[in-house]
Amino acid sequence: MSMAPLLVPILSGTMVAATPLIYAAIGELVAERSGVLNLGVEGMMLIGTVTAFAVAFAGYPPVFAALAAAGAGALASLAFAFLALSLATNQYAAGLALTILGSGLSAFIGHDFGSSALKSIPKLHLPFLSDLPFIGPVLFHHDLMTYLALVVTGGIWWFLYRTKAGLVLRIVGESPESAHAIGYPVIRIRYLATMFGGAMAGLGGAYLALAYTPLWVENMTAGRGWIALALVVFAAWRPWRVMLGAWLFGGVTVLQLFAQGLGIEAPSELLSSLPYIATIIVLVAISRNPRTMRLNAPVSLARTFRPEG
Amino acid sequence: MRIVLEPRPVPLEPMRVGAPLIALALTIFVGSLLFIALGLNPLTTLRAYFIEPLSTSGGVSEWLLKASPLILIGLGLTVGFRANVWNIGAEGMFTMGAIAAGWLAVRFGGGGHAWLLPAMVVAGALGGIGWAAIPAFLKAKANANEILVTLMLNYVAALILSWLVNGPMKDPDGMNYPQSAPFEPSAMFPPLFEGLRINGSIFITAIAVVLAWLFLDRSFMGFQMSVGGAAPTAARYAGFSRSRAIWLGLLISGATAGLAGMMEAAGPLGQLTPVLSPGYGFTAIIVAFVGRLTPLGVVFGGLLLSLLYLGGESVQMSLNLPASLARTFQGMLLFFLLAADVLILYRVRIKRR
């Protein structure tokens, strides 16, 4: 059968599936650019999801729910930052602790939701644009949070490469000693970058609750926080490539769903594993070239920095 | 106000033992606050959580039964963590070990063969090793981050298991439940005591503790791996192979996780089900840290985290609290432990500006 009539829902679905990944990965990218590797993305997303769900479930508008989720994500990242930055703990271990805690805490808080459902946030109808043939339904028939993810991506690119604050953040990630010597508050900058990462992971989680799969399930992020971490590597720590990567993964996710729906002769479990396998393949492809990694990875990534005195 | 860490001239050794105790005390304290917030009496709730589960022989049997896989996996992870090899895919290796052993059990269970259980032990370890070989190969050959690869493989392993118990390995007489046929007695560990679930597999864990101690603290290879983790430059200078450390770190932890999965399937479960473990693979990470990355410490760590699971089940039944409370406590414990560990290397001063 022909794929043509399916192209619109597949492409449009790709944009939707990519959105939570864009938020989480862009946030982690900023943290990593400052030299902080936070493996707690999955945990922060889960905390964002359960917060958004709780607030929306209590009857508040989705905007409140999204903001509360961002706040909760930032708060959770603060716990990580205190360990990793103030107490100079191993960043891997502190991030894992956050993921385990976030998974437990979100399940604990979400226990009462059973498997209640929310109403998805509305898709916007843009005058003229939404009515364009093909392009309209693919690109211009989405909710506000999908567009906002693209705005955030552009904004972070502008911040990192076109503002002085962005330059300072990158210096902190490359050489915290130099930044400290010039007089920049390395730890404070890393705190802020980490909290931005937490807020974005929270928003990514909120998107799952408010738009993507508005039905409460324990651990409903299903590894998206980890995929976001892989995306940052895949993107060689560049914002636009994060977006491309997210679309790629969104595409794989949507394609396997459509393949399942079309009754393609393959067990659904094996199709469901494709996004995870794709993550591994992409990671291998990008990591194989030691030069790409050396040239792009922030030099002080995951290294603790302790200002003297 | 700001926190200043002053390095100690020598590490404060007693704090290596003290930190887990501080972390446990803080977890219990925050837990009590949580109970109060939920309108529960903290003392009776703590009693129900930590004391009551161990007040019967059945409870002690369950305690050891849960501690055993945690200790076994924790030992393997310790080998890797010491060498700075971050395997967080023990959950997937556990699953693959159970699948490999489960296949043997279903295929040859009817014959009553004496070789079946030993063969399943080998298959369980090999299943875990095979799954761990993927991230080891990709890390050694293509420098792919083992944290992300092992984690992704957890999801893949869970989906493979789900496919098997819904398809090729589904019990034809199982009323359409997604599970394998129940294992025959020849494919299961015999119980140690009448009426209790604790079985002979705990001897495997006991042997593993001794082997881990010999490898980590008494062998040159174990020493080389520890140096590679603590001082990578020194290890490279001494000519200790990094790629061998990666392979060993992952394959050994894969073997122990696979064995643990086999023990779970051939013990309390007695068949393959869509969910085999309540997150043992992740909890074992905490076990390794609580155990200070030492074999004996891991035994205590495993007993403690097993008790956290057991207490969670206990208050779920008696007070109707969600079972996820246990995971929350486990996460808190690791958080507080990492914080308390700072006291080993540093003096913490709070300065006012």
Interface residues (C-beta under 8 A of the other chain):
Chain A: L39 A79 F82 L83 S86 L87 A88 T89 N90 Y92 A93 A94 L96 A97 L98 I100 L101 G102 S103 G104 L105 A107 F108 H111 E218 A222 G223 W226 I227 L229 A230 V233 P267 E269 L270 S272 S273 Y276 I277 T279 I280 L283 V284 S287 R288 P290 M293 R306 G309
Chain B: I3 V4 L5 W86 I88 L138 A142 N143 A144 N145 I147 L148 V149 L151 M152 L153 Y155 V156 L159 I160 S162 W163 N166 G167 F282 I285 I286 F289 P322 S324 L325 A326 R327 T328 F329 Q330 G331 M332 L334 F335 L338 A339 D341 V342 Y346 V348
